[in-house]
Amino acid sequence: MFGWFTNPAAEATLAAHVKLTAPRTIMQWIEDDSVVIVDVREENEWASAHIPGATLMPLSRFNPAAVPVDSSKRLVFHCQSGMRCGMAAAKMVEAGFDGEINRMEGGLMGWRMQGGKIATS
């Protein structure tokens, strides 16, 4: 799933907590108000396009303790294409987070392809 770990136990722990989730599923969670979306792209990427309601936490300064976790909502990480959000998920798990983390499949590119709403700032 991640491919950058050489420790099979670490890979298994991540696989148990991190799921790839389709943009359409996340769109439904937004409608249900049952999701927290964290964008791990950089500020310049965020300014040009982002998911309305998402929280920006660039991977370059990512702090697992600052992630806005809400136990009543699903946690979703996304980036541009789906790679950096995997690194953020790994950092969360390494920091001791034991809940489910969803990585948006295809990142913002996948979101756009599925007709997801975009905001700019």
C-alpha positions as CSV (number, residue, x, y, z in Angstrom):
1,M,0.0,0.0,0.0
2,F,2.8,2.4,0.9
3,G,5.9,0.8,-0.6
4,W,8.5,3.1,1.1
5,F,8.8,1.1,4.3
6,T,11.3,-1.8,4.6
7,N,9.9,-3.0,7.9
8,P,7.0,-5.4,7.1
9,A,5.5,-4.9,10.6
10,A,5.3,-1.1,10.1
11,E,3.7,-1.7,6.7
12,A,1.1,-4.0,8.3
13,T,0.3,-1.5,11.0
14,L,-0.3,1.2,8.4
15,A,-2.4,-1.1,6.3
16,A,-4.6,-1.8,9.3
17,H,-5.3,1.9,9.9
18,V,-5.1,3.5,6.5
19,K,-7.7,3.0,3.7
20,L,-7.9,4.3,0.2
21,T,-11.2,6.0,-0.3
22,A,-12.9,7.1,-3.5
23,P,-13.7,10.8,-4.0
24,R,-17.4,10.1,-4.5
25,T,-17.5,8.4,-1.1
26,I,-15.9,11.5,0.5
27,M,-18.4,13.7,-1.3
28,Q,-21.2,11.7,0.4
29,W,-19.5,12.1,3.8
30,I,-19.3,15.9,3.2
31,E,-23.1,15.9,2.5
32,D,-23.6,13.9,5.7
33,D,-21.3,16.3,7.7
34,S,-19.4,13.2,8.8
35,V,-15.8,14.0,7.7
36,V,-12.8,16.0,8.5
37,I,-10.6,16.7,5.4
38,V,-7.0,17.6,5.8
39,D,-5.1,18.9,2.7
40,V,-1.4,18.2,3.0
41,R,-0.3,20.1,-0.1
42,E,1.7,23.3,0.2
43,E,0.2,26.8,0.6
44,N,0.7,27.8,-3.1
45,E,-1.2,24.7,-4.2
46,W,-4.0,25.4,-1.7
47,A,-4.4,29.0,-3.0
48,S,-4.9,27.8,-6.6
49,A,-7.5,25.1,-5.7
50,H,-8.8,23.3,-2.6
51,I,-11.8,21.4,-1.3
52,P,-14.2,23.8,0.5
53,G,-14.1,23.1,4.2
54,A,-10.8,21.3,4.2
55,T,-8.0,22.2,6.6
56,L,-4.6,23.0,5.3
57,M,-1.7,21.2,7.0
58,P,1.3,21.2,4.6
59,L,3.3,18.0,4.7
60,S,6.5,20.1,5.0
61,R,5.3,21.2,8.4
62,F,3.0,18.4,9.3
63,N,2.4,17.9,13.0
64,P,0.2,14.9,13.9
65,A,-0.7,16.5,17.2
66,A,-2.3,19.5,15.4
67,V,-4.6,17.4,13.2
68,P,-8.3,18.3,14.0
69,V,-9.5,14.8,15.0
70,D,-13.2,14.5,15.8
71,S,-14.1,11.0,17.0
72,S,-17.6,11.4,15.5
73,K,-16.2,12.0,12.0
74,R,-14.1,10.2,9.5
75,L,-10.6,11.5,9.0
76,V,-9.5,12.0,5.3
77,F,-6.0,13.2,4.1
78,H,-5.5,14.3,0.5
79,C,-2.8,15.9,-1.6
80,Q,-2.5,16.5,-5.3
81,S,-2.2,12.9,-6.6
82,G,-2.4,10.7,-3.6
83,M,1.3,10.2,-2.5
84,R,1.9,12.9,0.1
85,C,-1.2,12.0,2.0
86,G,0.2,8.5,2.5
87,M,3.3,10.1,4.2
88,A,1.0,12.2,6.4
89,A,-1.0,9.1,7.3
90,A,2.3,7.3,8.2
91,K,3.3,10.1,10.5
92,M,-0.1,10.0,12.2
93,V,0.2,6.3,12.9
94,E,3.8,6.6,14.0
95,A,2.7,9.3,16.5
96,G,0.3,6.8,18.0
97,F,-3.1,7.6,16.3
98,D,-5.0,4.3,16.2
99,G,-8.2,5.4,14.4
100,E,-9.0,4.9,10.8
101,I,-7.4,7.3,8.3
102,N,-8.7,7.6,4.8
103,R,-6.5,8.6,1.9
104,M,-8.4,10.2,-0.9
105,E,-7.8,8.1,-4.0
106,G,-6.3,10.1,-6.8
107,G,-5.9,13.2,-4.6
108,L,-7.3,16.5,-5.8
109,M,-6.9,15.4,-9.4
110,G,-9.3,12.5,-8.7
111,W,-11.6,14.8,-6.9
112,R,-11.8,17.1,-9.9
113,M,-12.3,14.2,-12.3
114,Q,-15.3,13.1,-10.2
115,G,-16.8,16.6,-10.3
116,G,-15.9,17.6,-6.8
117,K,-16.4,21.3,-5.8
118,I,-13.3,23.4,-5.8
119,A,-12.6,26.7,-4.0
120,T,-9.7,29.2,-4.5
121,S,-8.2,31.8,-2.3
